[in-house]
Amino acid sequence: MPRTVSISLPPERSTELSRRLQDLEGTLSVRLHRGVSVQPEGDVVEAEVLDRDIGHVMALVDDVGLGSDPSVSVTTSAPSSVVSAGQMTAVVRDTSTSTWEEIELTLGRQSTMTVPKVVVMALVGVVAAAGILTGALHVVVGAMVIAPGFEPLVRIALGLVQRRRSWRDGLVDGARGYAALLVGAAACAGVLSASGISLPEGAATYHSGAALVSYWTSTTVASVIVSVAAGVAGALLVVARRAVLTAGVMIALALVPALTMVAISAISADPDLLGSAALRWLVDVAAVVGSSVVVLALHRRTSRRPGAES
């Protein structure tokens, strides 16, 4: 999908940049607005470019001081539609990938555990525990879908690939979210246990509680393969600007139910089950972080542009 790029920069650099943008094969249009930028002060160059050339555009912006000169700033966005005579085939067949700046912004925004997100994770624990203890599989799946628990792990991987301390932000936010899930799951398990509902039978509805417990607390070759594949898929969705679909990735992973089982087994005073569930959760975390490191490192290498930070 084509991208709109807006660059604010000093007047003495705008003419040259607009000319170089016009020379790119994937440029659909270029506009130069003189003196319209107030902060930073200067001109604004806007361009519609094919996604496949966004790396070249960012390279040109690097050349005029992006990241080192406070008088240069850039924003990117995706238009709802683009009509360009002579370029429609290229527009329709365009790729969809994120720049490093977009990946950083997306993960930073979606992984930060604000108060509402922490509350959501606690409620996820409540819902998942209730689903597991009553054998209601669809309830557990619902908890997986609403859990904002994937992006913090990918943010750890991004920091490791960039060799920046931002991986700590992902670690802290992930710890906050999953700690809230533990609290919510433990509270729900305690209430249900007091009402007579306990593992492994559950208050059978349509699915065996024992089967759910066994699946989400077992670490097998098959489960590791699924976790790694899901981790790769999730990282690729982030790179492809389709992070909204990572809710589906959470269904394939056992991050939510396995950690919920940790809380349930603690309430049930079952150390063996607690250990098995904790191992499954840690394996899934390692699979997601490791897979994301590989995907992001490959993306960084293949999309590296002149002037980009090594």
N, C-alpha and C positions, 0 to 999 in steps of 0.2 A: 504494500500500500504506500503510495507517495507520501512524502512528509513536507510540512511547512516549517521552514527554518527562519527564525528572526534573529538578526545579529545587530547589537548596538555597539558602535565603535567610533573612534575619532574620525573627523572628516578627511584627514589626510590619508586614511587607509581605505575608506569606503569605496572610492572609485575603482581602485585596483582589485579589491575583493569582488565587487559586482562583475567586473570584466572576467575574472577567473571563474566565477560561478557560471557565467554564460558559456564558457568553453567546455564545461562538463557535458558529456553526452546525455546524461540522465536529467539534465535541468529542463523543467517545463516552463518556468517563468521566473523573472527576476525583477524586483522593484527596489529603487533607491529613494529613500525619504531623507531629504536634507534637513538637518537641525531639529528633528522632531523628538529626539531622545533627551530627556531631562536628567535621568540618573540611570546609567552613566551618561554624561553629557556628550552629544555628538549626533551622528547620523544613524539611520536604521536601514539595513539591507535585508530584504525578505526574498525568499525563493521557495518555489515548489520543486522538489527533486524526487526522483525515483528512489525507493528504499535501497536499492542495490548500490546507489552512489552516496548514501549518507556518510559512509566512512571517508570518502574523498572530500565531502563538504566539511566535515569536522577537521580534517587535515588542513584545509585552507584556513579555517578559523583558528587552529593552533598556530598557524604561521603569523596571524595578526595579533597574537597575544593572549588567546583564551587560556585561563588558568594561571597566568603569570601577571597579566596587566589588569588592574581593577577597572580600567576604562573600557574593557571589552566583556560583553556578556552575550549569551546565546540561549534561546529557548526553542524547543521543537514540539510540534503537535501533528496530529493526523487529521486531515480534512475529511468531512463526511462524503464528499464526492469530488471528482476531478474530471473535467472534460478538456481535452487538449487534442486538437486536430492533428493527425499524423502521428500521435503518440499513444493512441488508445490501446493498441495491442500490448505495448510495453507497460502501460498503466495496469491493465487487467492481469497481466502475467508477472507483475512485480512481486518481489519477495517481501518478507515481514520479519525483520530482525531489529534488535535494540542496540543502541550505542551503549558504551560503558556508562556514560552519564545518565542515560535513561534507566539502565539496570540499577544503578546506585539509588536513583530517586525512587524507583518503584519499590525496591526492597526496603529502603529507609522508611517510606510511607506505610507500607503494608506490614512491616515486621515490628514496628514500635508498639510496645504493649502499653497503650493508654489505659486509663481507668475503665472505660467501657469494654475494651478488649479483654482486660483481666477478668472483669465480671462475666463476660461471655465464656471465657475458658472455665471459670468456676461452674457456670451453668452447664457447660458441656460435660463436666465431670458428673454432675447430678443426673443428667439425661442418660449418659452412657452407663452409669452404675445401675440405674433403674432398668435400662434395657437388658443388661447382662443378667441381672438377678431375676428378672421375670421372663427371660428367654425371648424377648421381643427384638428380633434382629433388626427390623426396620427402625426402631428407636435408636439403636446403637449407630446405624448408618447415618441417621439424622444428626447425631452428635458429631460424627466424623466430618460431615459436610459443613457444619457451622463453625467448626474449630479453626481459628486463625493460627494454626500451629506449624505450617510448613515454611513460610517465608523467613522466620527467625533463623532456622537451620541453614537455609540457603545464604542468608546474610553472613553467617559464620564462614561459609565456604568462600564468599566473595572477598571478605577481609583477608583470608589466608592466601588467596590467589594474588591479591593486590599487595600483599605484605604490608598491610596497614592494621592499625589497632582497632579498626571498625569491627573486626571479628568479635571483639569483646562486647560490643553493643548487641550483636546477635545472640551471644551467649547469655548476657544479662536478661534481655527481653524474652528469650526462650525459657530461661529459668523461672522468670516471673509468671509466664503463661502456664507452664506445666505444673508449677507449684500450686497455682490457683485451681487447676484441674484436680490435683490430688486432694485438695481441701474439699472441693465440691463433691467429689466421688466418695470420700470418707464420710462426709456428713450424711449423704444419701444412704450409703451402706449401713451406717449406724442406725438410722431411722428404720430402714426396712428390716434389719436384723432384729430390732426390738419388736417389730410387728410379726416376726416369725418367718420371714423370707430369708433364706440363706443358701449358700452354695453347698453342693453342686447342682441340686435338682432345680432350684428356682421355683417360682410359682407357675409352672409350665403353661405357656399359652400355645404357641404353635411350633416352637423350636426348642430342642433340648438344651437346657442350660449347661449341662456337662459338656456338650459338643462345642459350645461357644468358648467355654473356659479352656478346653483342651487346645483349640485352634489358636487362641490369642496368648497362650502362655507357652507355646512350643516353638523352639528354634530349630528349624530343619533346613536342609539344602533348598527345598522348594520355597520356604518362606523367605530365605535370604535372597534367592533369585528374584522373587516378586518385589521385595523391598528395594533391591538395587535397580531393577527395571523402573519401578515407580519413581525412585529418586532421579534417575536420568530423565524420565519423561517430564517430571516437574521442573527440573532445571532448564530443559529445552523449551518448555512453555514460557518460562520467564524470559529467556533469550529471544523467543519469537513474539514477544509482547502479547502473550495469551495467558498471563498469570491468573486471570479470573477462573481458568479451568483447573487450577491446582486443588480446588475442592474435591474434584474427582480423584486426584492423586492421594488425598488423605483417606479416601475410602479403601484404596489398595493397601495402604500402610496400616500398621497396627499401633501407631503412636498413641492414639486415644484409648482404644480398648485395653492395650497392654498396661498402660500406666493406671488406668481405672482398676485393673485387676490387682495392681500393687496396693492400692488403697483398700480394696475389698478384702484382700487376703490379710492385710494388717488388722482390719476390724475383726476378721474371722480367726485371728491368731494362728495363721497357717504359714510358717516361715518357708516351707518348701515351695508352696505356690507363689509366695512373694518373690522368692529368688528367681523362679522360672519366668514370671511376668516381667521382673526388672531386667533380666537378661534379654528377653525379646524386645523390650523397649529400647535398650541401649544398642542392640544390633540394628534396629530400624534407624535410630539417630545416626549411627556410624554410616549406615548405607546411604542415607540422604546427604549427609555432609560430604562423604567421600565421592559419591557420584556427582554431586554438584561441583566439587573442586575440579574433577576431570572435565566436565562439560564447560565450565567457565574458563578454565585454562586453555582449552582448545579454541573456544570462541575468541578469547583474548589474543591468541597467537594468530588465528586466521584473519581477524579483523584489525590487527595492529596497523596503525596509521603513522605516517611520518610525524615526528614531533610529539607522539604520545608518550606518556610516562611508562618507563620499562618496569 
